[in-house]
Amino acid sequence: MSQPLVSIKQVSAGYNGKTVLKDISLDIYPNDFLGVIGPNGGGKTTLSKIILGILKPFAGQISFPEGRPNIGYLPQVSQMDHSFPVSVLEVVLSGLATTRSWWKPLNKADKARAEELLFLTGLDGMGHRPIGELSGGQFQRALLARAIINNPQLLVLDEPNTYVDKSFEGELYSLLEELNKKMAIFLISHDIGTISSLVKTIACVNGSLHYHPSNVLTADVLKVYNCPIDLIAHGPVPHRVLKDHE
């Protein structure tokens, strides 16, 4: 087996001295597609911040056995000011700043790559529009293009479909499947149906972390892993909703 991109060992972390995650361990391997589920406040976003280096653990260790990977990140809510005078194309190109020297100018290949990603994310022909003219879903698409322009080894997505319009949601998941051929994906989502059909492995985060090396979710799995999530089954029979387990 190859070395993991990210190795988290017995990490505890939180904010202002308050522990959110306690004694968690997780390895993320190249080309993994990890679905991260759990209740609000359970620590899913905190885990992503640890991986990104935004949050330093109270205890434990995070390491990168093959060297720190290039990581793309799509946050759940962007703090970018939509009134800022910048174009959609410029937002996408800003994703190159993570690994490029500040003095190195953009070239035609960079701009061609950005235009290609605008096409892939359904924003073809909108590159020169101010970001203030975009809908919430369109802006989320632009940020996804920004996150992948540098061909990251690991793509971290925090609820990527939060603001994406339904017309693009199916295309988004198809795009993620294609991207997974070239990079590992860490996907936080409340969409259990999507998690089980799209990802390869699952982590339930609820103060602690329980790893499931499969994409098969059952009520028994959720119960064993202490993951208080409703499971909805779709099929020829009416939807079946299972009660929260203890």
Secondary structure, DSSP 8 states (H G I E B T S, - for coil): ----SEEEEEEEEEETTEEEEEEEEEEE-TT-EEEEE--TTSSHHHHHHHHHTSS--SEEEEE-TTS---EEEE-SS----TTSS-BHHHHHHGGGGGTS-TTS---HHHHHHHHHHHHHTT-TT-TTSBGGGS-HHHHHHHHHHHHHTT--SEEEEESTTSS--HHHHHHHHHHHHHHTTTSEEEEE-S-HHHHHHH-SEEEEESSSEEEESSS---HHHHHHTT-----EE-SSS--EE-----
